[in-house]
Amino acid sequence: MNNVSIIPYSPNYQPDFKRLNIQWIETYFRVEPHDLEQLDHPETYILPNNGQIFFAKVDEHIMGCVAMVNTSEPEGSVLSFELAKMAVAPEAQGKGVGRLLCRAAIDYACQLGVKTIWLESNRILTPALTMYASVGFREVPSVPTPYARADIRMEMSLL
């Protein structure tokens, strides 16, 4: 897809963040309480401690988004971020937008000195899992999660 620019979060994009994610989640699953916390209040649940949200903008339209959530232990020496809330508008899927967003998130983590990026997903989302693997994520054992839909955990080491 041509003319895609990756831009950081601004409060005026919060409705797009919510719209894209609700549309994506409802296509395959159901929206859960933790989704709404993050989508309605990214300033509280995503952006603190160097969290960030990136958007894929095509012309004047927001076509995708991804969040980076700091999940490091408060006093820990190892920085860990979750790649979360990735969503791409149906008309932009399969055109490299998700990969551009993923690369922007990874680059951001590298700039911060993050050691590990992890994500949770679902095995029915084969195109997404294939893309994650192609940029360096590998499946690891799952841990307890607030999401009923999450049945796979992937990590990437940036050491």
N, C-alpha and C positions, 0 to 999 in steps of 0.2 A: 504494500500500500504506500503510495507516494504522499509526500507532504505531511508526514507524521512528525509532530514535535512532542517531546516528553517534557512535561512541566511539573513543578512541585505543587503541593497543596496550597490552596488559598480558601478561606471560608466560603467564598462564593461558589466553589465547586463541590461543597458538601452534598447538595441535592443530587448532583451527577453521581457522586460516590455511592449514595444510597440507591438511586435508581438502577444503576448498572448491576450492583450486587444483588438487589432484590430480584431483578429480572433473571439473572444467572442462577441464583439459588432456587427460585421457584420453578425453573425449567426442569430441574433434576430432583430436588429435595423439598424440604419445607424450611421456612425461615425460623430460626431458633432465637431464644431470648438473648444469648450472647452476641448474635449477629446484630440485633437491634441496638444493643448497648454501643457497639463499635460504630455502627453506621449513623446513629443519631448523635453521637457524642465523640467524634474522633479526637477532639481536643483533650478529652479526658482519658480515653482508652487506647489511643494509638500514638498520638504525637508527643507525649512526654518523654523525656530522656532521649532526645534525638530521634524519636520515631518520625516517620515521614510517609506521605502518600504521594505517589506519582500518577499523573494522568497522561493518556495519549490523546493529543488534540489533532484533529484533521480539519483543516480550515478553521471554522469557529465551533466545531462540534467535538465534544468529549466522547471518545469512542472506547476508552478502556481505563482501567485503574489498577493499582496494586499498592498495598500498604507494607511498611516495614515497622514492626513492633519490637521495641526493646524488651527482651525477656530475660535479661541478665539478672543474676542474683544481686540484691542491693549492695552487698559488700564484696561481691565476687571480682576476681581479677580477669576472668574470661568473659568477653563480650559475646552475647548470643542474641540474635534477632530472629523473629518469625516473619517469613514472607506470607502475607495474609491478604484476604479480600481481593484477590485478582479476579477481574471480570472484564470481558470484552463484549461490546455490542454485537449482536448476531450478524449484522451486515459487515463487520470487520473481522470476524473469526476466520481463521485459516489464512490470514494475509500477513502474518508476522508481527502483529501488534502486541500479542502476548509476549513474544520473545523480546521485543524492544523494551517492554515494561520490566520484564524479568532482568534483563541486562542492566537497566538503569538502577534497579533495586540492588543488584549484586555490586555494581560499581560504587553505589552510595555506601554500602556496608564496608567495602574495602577501604574507602576514604576514612571511615570512622575507626578502622582497626578491628572490626568485628572478626571473631575467630570462627564462629559457626552460624550458618543460616539454616533454619529448619522450616518445614511446612507440613500441613496435614491436608489430605485430600481424600478422594474416594476412587476405588479401583474401576468404577464404571467410566471415569473420565479419562479414557485412554489417550486422546490427543494431548491433554494437559500433562499427563504423567510422562508421555514421550518427550514433550518439550522440556519439562523439568530435568529429565535424565540427560537430554542433549546439552544442557548448559552446565551439568556437573552435579546435580542432586542424585543421591543414592538412597535406596530404601534402608531404613533402620527399624529396630523394634519399636512398636507403638508404646506410648505411655498414656495415663489417664488424660482425657480431653473433655472439654465442655460440649463438644459437638457429637450428636448421635450419628451424623453422616460420615464422620472421619473413620476410615478403616485402613489408612496407610499413612505412615510418617516418613518423610524424606529429609536428608540433611546434606549440607555442603560444607566442607571444611575450607576455610580461607587462609590456613596457616602458611 
